[in-house]
Amino acid sequence: MSSFTEADLPTDVHHGEMITLGDGTTVRFESNGEAKNIMVNDGFEPACTLFPGNDYTVQTGQGSYKITCEFGDSMHIEKI
């Protein structure tokens, strides 16, 4: 599994990859049809399910991160 860090932001994370943010929080996704189940840290329950064109904000001690998804097999994450 490929892994990214906060230094790579903004970036697109593909299925099977994850990003580790500055405070150690990890974010990955699993496809659910066209929707993406966004997983934060080691949990198996999604923090949210994103449909194309929607966004979700992850809050950490290091700041806020916006996640967006489109129809492809990736999620875009950037610090806001």
Backbone as JSON Lines, residues from 0, in Angstrom:
{"i":0,"aa":"M","n":[0.85,-1.17,0.0],"ca":[0.0,0.0,0.0],"c":[0.9,1.23,0.0]}
{"i":1,"aa":"S","n":[0.67,2.14,-0.94],"ca":[1.4,3.4,-0.97],"c":[0.92,4.3,0.15]}
{"i":2,"aa":"S","n":[1.82,5.15,0.61],"ca":[1.48,6.03,1.71],"c":[2.03,7.42,1.43]}
{"i":3,"aa":"F","n":[1.26,8.43,1.79],"ca":[1.66,9.82,1.63],"c":[1.73,10.46,3.01]}
{"i":4,"aa":"T","n":[2.38,11.62,3.09],"ca":[2.44,12.38,4.33],"c":[1.92,13.79,4.07]}
{"i":5,"aa":"E","n":[1.78,14.54,5.14],"ca":[1.28,15.91,5.02],"c":[2.15,16.75,4.09]}
{"i":6,"aa":"A","n":[3.44,16.42,3.99],"ca":[4.35,17.15,3.11],"c":[3.93,17.03,1.64]}
{"i":7,"aa":"D","n":[3.14,16.02,1.29],"ca":[2.7,15.8,-0.09],"c":[1.46,16.63,-0.45]}
{"i":8,"aa":"L","n":[0.84,17.28,0.52],"ca":[-0.4,18.02,0.26],"c":[-0.18,19.23,-0.62]}
{"i":9,"aa":"P","n":[-1.15,19.59,-1.45],"ca":[-2.37,18.83,-1.76],"c":[-2.03,17.64,-2.65]}
{"i":10,"aa":"T","n":[-2.8,16.57,-2.53],"ca":[-2.53,15.37,-3.31],"c":[-3.82,14.59,-3.56]}
{"i":11,"aa":"D","n":[-3.73,13.67,-4.51],"ca":[-4.8,12.71,-4.77],"c":[-4.36,11.35,-4.23]}
{"i":12,"aa":"V","n":[-5.2,10.76,-3.4],"ca":[-4.92,9.46,-2.82],"c":[-5.83,8.45,-3.51]}
{"i":13,"aa":"H","n":[-5.23,7.42,-4.08],"ca":[-5.98,6.41,-4.82],"c":[-6.38,5.25,-3.92]}
{"i":14,"aa":"H","n":[-7.29,4.42,-4.42],"ca":[-7.73,3.24,-3.67],"c":[-6.52,2.4,-3.3]}
{"i":15,"aa":"G","n":[-6.45,1.96,-2.05],"ca":[-5.34,1.15,-1.58],"c":[-4.19,1.97,-1.01]}
{"i":16,"aa":"E","n":[-4.3,3.3,-1.08],"ca":[-3.28,4.18,-0.53],"c":[-3.83,4.91,0.68]}
{"i":17,"aa":"M","n":[-2.95,5.52,1.48],"ca":[-3.4,6.32,2.61],"c":[-2.46,7.5,2.8]}
{"i":18,"aa":"I","n":[-2.94,8.47,3.56],"ca":[-2.12,9.62,3.91],"c":[-2.06,9.73,5.42]}
{"i":19,"aa":"T","n":[-0.87,10.04,5.93],"ca":[-0.67,10.26,7.36],"c":[-0.43,11.75,7.56]}
{"i":20,"aa":"L","n":[-1.31,12.38,8.33],"ca":[-1.2,13.81,8.57],"c":[-0.18,14.09,9.67]}
{"i":21,"aa":"G","n":[0.12,15.37,9.89],"ca":[1.19,15.78,10.79],"c":[1.1,15.24,12.2]}
{"i":22,"aa":"D","n":[-0.12,15.05,12.72],"ca":[-0.27,14.56,14.1],"c":[-0.42,13.05,14.17]}
{"i":23,"aa":"G","n":[-0.26,12.36,13.03],"ca":[-0.37,10.9,13.0],"c":[-1.72,10.38,12.55]}
{"i":24,"aa":"T","n":[-2.7,11.26,12.36],"ca":[-4.01,10.85,11.85],"c":[-3.85,10.29,10.45]}
{"i":25,"aa":"T","n":[-4.45,9.13,10.19],"ca":[-4.41,8.55,8.85],"c":[-5.79,8.65,8.2]}
{"i":26,"aa":"V","n":[-5.78,8.83,6.89],"ca":[-7.02,8.92,6.11],"c":[-6.87,8.04,4.88]}
{"i":27,"aa":"R","n":[-7.89,7.25,4.61],"ca":[-7.95,6.38,3.43],"c":[-9.41,6.28,3.0]}
{"i":28,"aa":"F","n":[-9.67,5.62,1.91],"ca":[-11.06,5.42,1.5],"c":[-11.25,4.04,0.9]}
{"i":29,"aa":"E","n":[-12.49,3.62,0.89],"ca":[-12.92,2.41,0.2],"c":[-14.07,2.81,-0.71]}
{"i":30,"aa":"S","n":[-14.05,2.3,-1.92],"ca":[-15.12,2.62,-2.87],"c":[-16.4,1.93,-2.48]}
{"i":31,"aa":"N","n":[-17.48,2.63,-2.69],"ca":[-18.82,2.12,-2.44],"c":[-19.66,2.54,-3.65]}
{"i":32,"aa":"G","n":[-19.43,1.86,-4.77],"ca":[-20.02,2.33,-6.02],"c":[-19.32,3.61,-6.42]}
{"i":33,"aa":"E","n":[-20.07,4.63,-6.77],"ca":[-19.47,5.93,-7.09],"c":[-19.13,6.72,-5.83]}
{"i":34,"aa":"A","n":[-19.66,6.31,-4.7],"ca":[-19.38,6.99,-3.43],"c":[-18.07,6.46,-2.86]}
{"i":35,"aa":"K","n":[-17.49,7.24,-1.94],"ca":[-16.26,6.85,-1.26],"c":[-16.51,6.87,0.24]}
{"i":36,"aa":"N","n":[-16.24,5.75,0.91],"ca":[-16.3,5.69,2.37],"c":[-14.96,6.18,2.9]}
{"i":37,"aa":"I","n":[-14.97,7.31,3.6],"ca":[-13.75,7.92,4.12],"c":[-13.47,7.36,5.5]}
{"i":38,"aa":"M","n":[-12.31,6.75,5.66],"ca":[-11.91,6.13,6.92],"c":[-10.82,6.97,7.57]}
{"i":39,"aa":"V","n":[-11.03,7.31,8.84],"ca":[-10.05,8.08,9.59],"c":[-9.44,7.16,10.66]}
{"i":40,"aa":"N","n":[-8.13,7.11,10.68],"ca":[-7.36,6.24,11.57],"c":[-7.67,4.78,11.27]}
{"i":41,"aa":"D","n":[-7.65,3.92,12.26],"ca":[-7.75,2.48,12.03],"c":[-9.16,1.94,12.02]}
{"i":42,"aa":"G","n":[-10.16,2.8,12.14],"ca":[-11.54,2.33,12.21],"c":[-12.01,1.69,10.92]}
{"i":43,"aa":"F","n":[-12.97,0.79,11.06],"ca":[-13.57,0.17,9.88],"c":[-14.9,0.82,9.52]}
{"i":44,"aa":"E","n":[-15.44,1.62,10.41],"ca":[-16.66,2.38,10.12],"c":[-16.26,3.69,9.46]}
{"i":45,"aa":"P","n":[-16.91,4.04,8.35],"ca":[-16.54,5.3,7.7],"c":[-16.9,6.52,8.55]}
{"i":46,"aa":"A","n":[-16.0,7.51,8.52],"ca":[-16.3,8.79,9.16],"c":[-17.4,9.5,8.38]}
{"i":47,"aa":"C","n":[-17.43,9.26,7.07],"ca":[-18.5,9.78,6.21],"c":[-18.46,9.04,4.89]}
{"i":48,"aa":"T","n":[-19.5,9.19,4.11],"ca":[-19.57,8.67,2.75],"c":[-19.71,9.86,1.83]}
{"i":49,"aa":"L","n":[-18.74,10.03,0.93],"ca":[-18.75,11.16,0.0],"c":[-19.23,10.72,-1.37]}
{"i":50,"aa":"F","n":[-20.12,11.49,-1.92],"ca":[-20.56,11.31,-3.29],"c":[-19.83,12.33,-4.15]}
{"i":51,"aa":"P","n":[-19.66,12.09,-5.44],"ca":[-18.95,13.04,-6.3],"c":[-19.5,14.46,-6.13]}
{"i":52,"aa":"G","n":[-18.57,15.4,-5.99],"ca":[-18.95,16.8,-5.85],"c":[-19.14,17.25,-4.41]}
{"i":53,"aa":"N","n":[-19.11,16.33,-3.44],"ca":[-19.25,16.69,-2.03],"c":[-17.89,16.77,-1.38]}
{"i":54,"aa":"D","n":[-17.85,17.36,-0.16],"ca":[-16.58,17.41,0.56],"c":[-16.81,17.11,2.03]}
{"i":55,"aa":"Y","n":[-15.71,16.83,2.72],"ca":[-15.71,16.5,4.14],"c":[-14.46,17.13,4.74]}
{"i":56,"aa":"T","n":[-14.55,17.65,5.95],"ca":[-13.41,18.26,6.61],"c":[-12.99,17.4,7.81]}
{"i":57,"aa":"V","n":[-11.71,17.05,7.83],"ca":[-11.11,16.33,8.96],"c":[-10.41,17.37,9.82]}
{"i":58,"aa":"Q","n":[-10.73,17.39,11.1],"ca":[-10.1,18.31,12.06],"c":[-9.07,17.54,12.88]}
{"i":59,"aa":"T","n":[-7.85,18.08,12.97],"ca":[-6.82,17.49,13.82],"c":[-6.19,18.6,14.65]}
{"i":60,"aa":"G","n":[-5.29,18.26,15.52],"ca":[-4.57,19.24,16.3],"c":[-3.65,20.1,15.44]}
{"i":61,"aa":"Q","n":[-3.37,19.64,14.22],"ca":[-2.49,20.36,13.29],"c":[-3.26,21.28,12.35]}
{"i":62,"aa":"G","n":[-4.58,21.17,12.31],"ca":[-5.38,22.0,11.41],"c":[-6.55,21.26,10.81]}
{"i":63,"aa":"S","n":[-7.08,21.83,9.74],"ca":[-8.24,21.28,9.05],"c":[-7.83,20.85,7.64]}
{"i":64,"aa":"Y","n":[-8.44,19.75,7.19],"ca":[-8.11,19.17,5.89],"c":[-9.4,18.88,5.14]}
{"i":65,"aa":"K","n":[-9.47,19.37,3.92],"ca":[-10.67,19.19,3.1],"c":[-10.47,18.01,2.15]}
{"i":66,"aa":"I","n":[-11.43,17.09,2.17],"ca":[-11.41,15.92,1.29],"c":[-12.55,16.05,0.3]}
{"i":67,"aa":"T","n":[-12.25,15.88,-0.97],"ca":[-13.27,15.88,-2.01],"c":[-13.08,14.65,-2.89]}
{"i":68,"aa":"C","n":[-14.16,14.21,-3.51],"ca":[-14.12,13.05,-4.39],"c":[-14.89,13.35,-5.66]}
{"i":69,"aa":"E","n":[-14.44,12.77,-6.74],"ca":[-15.14,12.83,-8.01],"c":[-15.43,11.39,-8.47]}
{"i":70,"aa":"F","n":[-15.68,11.19,-9.74],"ca":[-16.06,9.87,-10.23],"c":[-14.88,8.91,-10.35]}
{"i":71,"aa":"G","n":[-13.65,9.38,-10.35],"ca":[-12.49,8.52,-10.49],"c":[-12.21,7.73,-9.22]}
{"i":72,"aa":"D","n":[-11.13,6.98,-9.24],"ca":[-10.77,6.11,-8.13],"c":[-9.76,6.81,-7.22]}
{"i":73,"aa":"S","n":[-10.12,8.02,-6.76],"ca":[-9.22,8.75,-5.88],"c":[-10.02,9.76,-5.05]}
{"i":74,"aa":"M","n":[-9.38,10.22,-3.96],"ca":[-9.91,11.34,-3.18],"c":[-8.83,12.41,-3.19]}
{"i":75,"aa":"H","n":[-9.25,13.66,-3.19],"ca":[-8.31,14.78,-3.16],"c":[-8.32,15.32,-1.74]}
{"i":76,"aa":"I","n":[-7.13,15.57,-1.18],"ca":[-7.04,16.1,0.18],"c":[-6.09,17.29,0.18]}
{"i":77,"aa":"E","n":[-6.51,18.34,0.87],"ca":[-5.71,19.55,0.97],"c":[-5.91,20.18,2.34]}
{"i":78,"aa":"K","n":[-4.88,20.89,2.81],"ca":[-4.99,21.6,4.09],"c":[-5.7,22.91,3.82]}
{"i":79,"aa":"I","n":[-6.64,23.25,4.73],"ca":[-7.38,24.51,4.55],"c":[-7.16,25.42,5.75]}
